[in-house]
Amino acid sequence: MMPLWIASASAAIVTSTVEICVAYDTEYEDVGSEDFWADQTVDRWARGVELEIRDYTSRRFLFTNQSTGCLTTQVETESGDPIFKVVVRSRALVQGVEYEVHPHQGTASWASHVGQFQEELFLLDAGVSTHDLTTSSHEAWQVMGAVSWLFHRSRFKIWNGVSRMCCFDNAQPDGTCTNSSYWYGVSNAQTLHYFVRTNGGPCGGGNATAAVDDRLNAVEIAGDCPRKGLFVHETAHMIVGLRMNGREGEGPNAPNSGPQGWNPGAPLDGCSGDYWLANTSTNPPLGVDPIDYGQASAKGRLTKEFGSNAIREGWADFMAMWAWNSRNGTDCHSESWVSSYQDLDLDGTVENHPAQEMDCASIGCWLDDVESATGNGCDRAGYSGSDDLELNRSTVWDVGRMYWYLWQTEGVSTDRLSDLYVHTCPRVWSVADEWKNSTADHASRPIDRLYDASAFHPSTQAAVDAAIDAYVAH
C-alpha cells in the first residue's frame, strides 16, 4: 500500500496507543424534564459509529464501543510529524444492527444514494493519548444519535423471523396459512438505511420506505427536522417490517397490496380530535369549533381510525414514548409533532395548542364511552346484527398508550410487544368496518387479531387481554 504521507528516508516510524471517543452534538426539539436526552448542553456518546483511521502506513475502518463511544487502537506516524487523520462516518453497528444515514436530494430513489455518508474529518496528534471528538449538529447526526440510542436499548428480535405462521397472501381470516411459501420468513435486508432530505420538507413528516423488491429497510426524513421521537416512530415501522421479511403491511393503494394492509380512512362521524388550520397564523379561540378555521384531519393521533391504522401507528408511537421516557417517570410524554389543534375528549372543544406534549398514560378519548355519554354531536356508528361497528375503530393515541400500559404496568418487554404486533399478521389485516356477525369476519379484525396474538403467548395473554379491554375496545 502506498503511504498516505511521503516521509524522508531518515524518518522513523513511531507506534502510539491512542483512545478516540466520539460524541454527538445534538439539538433535539422534543425534550421533557424526565427525558433520557433532556439536556441539550451535554453531548452524548456516538455508540457504534464508524471511524476511518488514516495513519502513516494504513487506512482502516473500525467501530467505536456501543456503550462508551470510544475506541483504543494503535497508530503509526513519523517521529517528527505525529499527526494522523480520523474520519467519522454516519454508519454504525449496535447490537448486531447495522445502519447508515445518507443525505440526499428530494425524492430521488434511495438506492442511488447508498454509500454517501455524512463525514467529518479530524486531524489528531498521536502524542496525545486520549482524543475527544464531537460531531456537528447536522441532521444526519441527529438521526444517528436517536437510532444508536434505540438499538442500544433493544435489538427487538430483528431478523429472528416469525414463529406464528403469518402470511403475506392466501391467508385465513386470522392471518395465518398452511402453505409455507406464503409465510413471512426472515428478512434479507442486513443494513438499515436512513435518508435525510437536504432540500428540506415539512417537519413532522417521515416515511418508512420500501426497496425496489418491496422489502422495507429504509426510512426517509425531512431535512431540518430534529425530532428524535419522529426518528424512532419511523424506525418502529421498520423494526416490525424486518421481522416479517421486510413486509409490514401496506395501505390499500400500495402496489400489489390488494384490499388489505392498513387504512386510516374511517368515517369521522362528525368527530375528529385533530384539526389542521387553513390559516396557521390565526389561532382559534378556545371553545370555538376549529372547523371554522381549518379542516378536520383524516389521519392523526386523535382522529378516528380503522383498527388497522390505529394499531400500526399506535405501535410506532409507543416506541417513540418508550425510547425516551423512564418507566417509573411521573411525566412521561410523547411529542405531538403534528401542527394540529387537539380535542382530547372529542367534545368539540380544543384543549391544547400545537406541538404540546401528550401524556403517555392519562385517561383521554375512549371513543365508545365519550360518544355514547356526552351527546356532543358526534355520531355513533351503526350496527350490523348484534355487533357494534365502532369496535373496529380507535385512535392512534389510545393504542400507543395500550402498549405503554403493557410495558410500564404489566412489565411486558419490548421484544415481547414486538412479538405481539408481528403475530397479529398485519400484512393481511381487514382494514375497514365491513365485517358482519360471523366468526370468520370477526377473526379478521385487527383488534381480534391482537387477542389471537396474545393467545399465541400464554405467559402474557391475561395482561394483553386486560389491556385491550381497558384501552381499545369498549
QUIQUIKA-V551536 format. One line per field, one symbol per residue. ss: DSSP state (A for helix, B for strand, O for the rest). burial: 1 if it has 24 or more other C-alpha atoms within 12 Angstrom, else 0. A space follows every 50 residues. Layout:
ss=???
burial=???
This chain:
ss=OOOOOOOOOOOOBBBBBBBBBBBBOOOOOOOOOOBOOOOOOOOBBOOOBB BBBBOOOOBBBBBOOOOOOBBBBBBBBBOOBOBBBBBBBBBBBBOOBBBB BBBBOOOOOAAAAOOOOOBBBBBBBOOOOBBBBBOOOOAAAAAAAAAAAA AAAOOOOOOOOOOOOBBOOOOOOOOBOOOAAABOOOOOOOBBBBBBBOOO OOOOOBBBBBOOOOOBBBBBBOOOOOOAAAAAAAAAAAAAAAOOOOOOOO BOOOOOOOOOOBOOOOOOOOOBOBBBBOOOOOOOOOOOOAAAOBBBOOOO OOBOBBAAAAAAAAAAAAAAAAAABOOOOOOOBBBOOOOOBBOOOOOOOO OBOOOOBBBOOOOOOOAAAAAAAOOOOOOOOOBBOOBBAAAABBOAAAAA AAAAAAAAOOOOOAAAAAAAAAOOOAAAOBOOOOOOOOAAAAAOBAAAAA AAAAAOOAAAAAAAAAAAAAAOOO
burial=00000000000000010111111111111111001110000011111111 11111110000111111111101111110001111111111111101111 11110010011011001111010111100011111111111111111111 11111111111111111110111111000001111111111111111001 00111111111001111111111111111111111111111111111111 11000010011111111111111111100000110000111000111111 11111111111111111111111111100001111111111111111111 11110011111001111111100000011110000000111111111111 11111111010111111111111111111111111000001111111111 111101100110111011011111
